[in-house]
């Protein structure tokens, strides 16, 4: 045990304001993770006035920053800190960005489209190297794996997944042997089926009928099963709702959903809530991770939502 600990590194973990709860949970998983603080202030004109507390203490130490790019407003101030930390003579530097927010904007379908996934990757690729070399960048369930190649040589992306948390939770269900995993489209199947290959599967797809796109079952039979729809992220939730309707119509006993990233702009999570005056509960469970801290705060204590924390996984990733 002493030998194993000797090979592990002590990490000084900084964090943005909205990720404080997740950072504290990460630190609770390992006595080798020491939380550090930043003074997040603003000048009168609104621009950041930032200060890294106890900066001299991180010289020669392994340093990490837990980020949350929830809006364009906070990206600049967090990037300012991210660029500064490795220049304080850190032995190594790791950025944990659980949700890569522009990941779904990776393609140019017509001249004039801007692939903002590439833009953000280039910004992160310009993080100064630390004494230990390139920055490690930990991201969970990025929308498209080919985005690995958007990053430059000064950043080493480490792609992790929240799916192990889902598998553990499904095994705890009373009728875990009656679970079927469903994917809302071929893209989700390609992304996750190898991680869930011991479950029976249903694949849905969207077909165009006139001006409408209709969700249909392409493969598999949900009849009599507890069907769990799996995807990397949710925005408005429209696709999940249409999938639930199709699965229920084909005899699914219960339908639940899992997404790693519960983005839910404009409080779109509200359409999934169990309401007292509505006896029909379309989704039995809705699992998300804490990759989007503002969503976690908004849905706290609201059924059918349940948060599966990435804290333990992040603590392990900081030892890579």
Buried (B, 14 or more C-beta within 10 A) or exposed (E): EEEEEEEEEEBBBBBBEBBBBBBEBBBEBBEBBBBBEBEBEEEEEEEBEBEBEEBEEBEEBBBBBBBBBBEEEBBEBBBEBBBBBBEBBBBBBBBBBBBBBBBBBBEEEEEEEEBBBBEBBEBBBEBBBBEBEBBBBBBBBBBBEEBBEBBEEBBBBBBBBBBEBBBEBBEEBEEEEBBBBBBBBBBBBEBBBEBBEEBBBBBBBBEEEEEEEEBEBBEBEBEEBBBBBBBBBBBEBEBBBBBBEBBBEBEBBBBBBBBBBBBBEEEBBEEBBBEEEEEEBBBBBBBBBBBBBBBBEBBEEBBBBBBBBBBBBBBEBBBE
